[in-house]
Amino acid sequence: MLAKLTSKNQLTLPKAAVQAVGIADYFDVAVHEGQIVLTPVRIQRGDAVRAKLAALGLGGADVADAVAWARSEAVGRAPVAAEPAAPYRAAAAPGGRRAAASKKKLAPGA
């Protein structure tokens, strides 16, 4: 099998090679005795979450506290602020011009 290296250092792997090892989104790249060796890596979502928590310095107790807080009744009763009403704006007419607003003349004293 042959694969061409593009000017941006990209390779398209032959379909037969990918099917032989199984489809993967990521590959471990190693250089061994002048050869580039690609090994499919199947990342587990749980592993990614655990790695992120470890990078943030969060442990099991921190996660348990966060879950307990999220499940507490106080969270469900938190007041929700209403969004302010958007000010009225005239719709734009085709061509980028604003639509002319109709004006009624009011009688004096109205």
N, C-alpha and C positions, 0 to 999 in steps of 0.2 A: 504494500500500500504506500501511496505517496501523498504528501500534503505540502502545499505551497505556502511559504512564509510571505505575508504581505509587507508593504513598506512601513506599516504601523505595528510590526511584530505580532501579527495575528495569524492564527492557523485555523483552518476548518478541518475538523477531524473527520476522517472517512466514516460513513454510516456503518459499515461492517465492523470497524474497530469499536465504535460506541456500543453497538448491539452486543458485541462479544463481552464487554465488561459491565454493561448495564448503564442506563442513562443517569448522569449526575450533573449537577449545576456547577460544582467546583472540583478542581483537580489539584492535588499536591504536586508541586513541581520540584524535581531533584535533578542534579547533574551527577552522573556516575561514570567515571572513566571516559569522558568526552561525549556521553550520551545524555539527552534530556529524557527523563523518565516521568511520565504523567500517571498519577495514581488517583482514581476516582475517590472523592470524599463525600460521604453522605452526612450532612450536618443535621443533628437532631435538634429540634426546637428547644427541648428541655435543656440541652447542653448550652445552647446559646443564651437562654435566660439565666442559667446558673452562672455562666461566665460574666454576664453583664452585672448581676448582683454582686459577684465577687469583686469586680472592678470598681463598683461603687462602695465597697466595704459594708455591704448589707448581709446579715446572717439570717438564720432561721427564725430567731426571736423577733427580728425586725419585721420579717414577712408576716409572722403570726400576729404581731401587734397591728399591722396595717390591715390585715383581713378582719380582725376583731373590730377595729374602728369602722371599716366600711360596712360591716354587718350590723353595727349598733343602731338602735332606734333613733338616736339623736341625729344621725346623718340623714335619715329619711325625712325628718321634720324640719330640715334647714330651710329657712325662707328663701324663696326664689325671687329675685328682683325682676320686675317687668321691664322689657325694653322700651325706651322712649319712642313715641311715634315719630316716624320720619317726616320731615317738613315736605309740604306739597311742592312738586316741581313740574313745570309744564313739559309735556312729552316732546321730544325732538321730532321735527318733521323730516321727511326724506331730504337728503342733501345737507344735513347737519344744521338746518335752521330750526329755531324754536317755533312751535305752533303759536299762532297769535291767539291771545286770550280774548274772549269776547267781553266787552265792557257794557254794562247797562247804565244808562243815565238815571240817576235817582232823582226823584222829585225833591224840591227843597223841603227840608225838615223831616225827611224820611230816615 
